[in-house]
């Protein structure tokens, strides 16, 4: 799971130490851009404004791919456990996505204390390791894949719908091609994976939810090239499964011409030809504006919103 740390650059070194502790516990961690503390020296108001705009956007983008935030609130400006304007914005942004908000220390006595309380933060009382204790206590959601994108999409989609879980990988085979070439094959792959997942999870695992994501391509209309599609299955254990089908973006022909003749799937193609670190083709033909995590998360959220509580 991924946690973004928020806070004043005054505590840069302590935030770095907190990130190392969380990483040692198995979490992926994002920090504020440590260069911000020295960026505004000897700059004009316009230069400061432009730089600040970029820092704000970059940090909110980190939260948009996280499962939780940790606000590093300590004494500053004569106020104990201070939370400034940046952190307040970041908390509200995380709250709007229903992510967990951890505060290192209690809520400060300041003019907007009631707004801070309204976002229901989880107080750590100075103990960063309490984050792990919290997550380990949550209901477990098993996912039929070890893909980082799929795991995070399940976590974030469930959270957006009000369901907080600890997401765990339990890979299962689809028994279809690596890049399904129709909605029917994608649907079959999802069903196969989910059936296999259900057979491997036992009562001793104490599962609360099961989740499957299968991505593929499909010809939708004769006037267009192949579109990406995603089939998702979510199941609250002991209840009926719910399945969703999303039709997404038209894939450039120069990409689909090489799948599966040259590469097994589009993810491998962008890794080999575009140097991508993730198996995600979408940023390369949307000017970086759309990524696979967002598409899969939205597909899952559409189904998660229908789950019976």
Secondary structure, 3 states (H helix, E strand, C coil): CEEEEECCHHHHHHHHHHHHHHHHCCCEEECCCCCHHHHCCCCCHHHHHHHHHHHHHHHHHHHCCCCEEEECCCCECCECCCCCHHHHHHHHHHHHCCCEEEECCCCCCCCCHHHHHHCCCEECCCCCCHHHHHHHCCEEEEECCCCHHHHHHHHHHHHHCCCCEEEEECCCCCCCCCCECCHHHHHHHHHHHHHHHHHHCCHHHCEEEEEEEEEEEECCCCCCCCEEEEEEEEEECCCCEEEEEEEEEECCHHHHCCECCCECCHHHHHHHHCCCCCCCCHHHCCCCCCCHHHHHHHHHHHHHCCCCC
